[in-house]
Amino acid sequence: MRVRVRIPFLLLPIICAPPTIPSAAGPYSQALLTPHALYISGQLPATPSGDLPDGSMAYKTSLCIENIKAILTAAGSDISKVVKTTVFLTDMKNFAEVNSEYEKHFGVGDAPKPARSCVAVYQLPKGVEVEIECVALPGGGTKQHEEEEMEIRAKG
């Protein structure tokens, strides 16, 4: 018996970057919200004005994560709903310091820690040393997404 499943591939709405984070460094969306996931592009250690401040790797990591938190909030989600992160480093000697700051934000208390990859790369945009991207569960979705989901379930 063949079962036919309709999977919606609508990427609505596109999440515009909140004013508390720097604008995208290229021709891409900062984040896309689908009915089942929020995809957040790699965030650089930048201030809302786009400045790339000097400082420790812990400080730079915290800037990346604060930008992620701002996008999560704008999308109606939060850091406890992050299910996967990817950390990009230009030098693995910074791994311990980045890891120490990272664990202050993800999987705090009883919240599960997200799955994670950490990759050493030759270079990152704008010459930064760290970039973090993630996938999160939506924060309850939009009314349109809820209606689409109900329609799909009703058709069985």
Disulfide bonds with the S-S distance in Angstrom:
none
